[in-house]
Amino acid sequence: MEFALSPRLAELKQRAASLTGKIMQFEGECEANNGLPPEAHAVIRDEVLAHGLPAIKMPAE
């Protein structure tokens, strides 16, 4: 049984880890202000797209 990640999944894992580091910069601000301003959302959206990952679209409810 093979447990190693395929090259494609290993690359995806690396991109996701890199993106996590970018997003975590906003954690303190988000906690302190009970959310983020639109400018921060724009930066996060741009980082998600730059990392080649789809942005999640969810209604506010």
C-alpha positions, 0 to 999 in steps of 0.5 A, a space after each residue: 500500500 502506497 502512502 506517499 503523496 503524489 507530486 500533484 498533491 504534494 504541490 497542492 499541500 505546499 501551496 495551501 501551507 504557503 497560503 495559510 501563512 499569508 492568511 494567518 497575518 490577519 488572525 489577530 486583527 480579525 479576533 480583535 475587531 470581530 471581522 476584517 475590513 474589505 481591504 483585508 478581504 481583498 488582500 486575502 482574495 488576491 492571495 488565494 487566487 495567486 496561490 491557484 486555489 479557488 475562493 470559497 463563496 458563502 452567504 453571510 447567513 
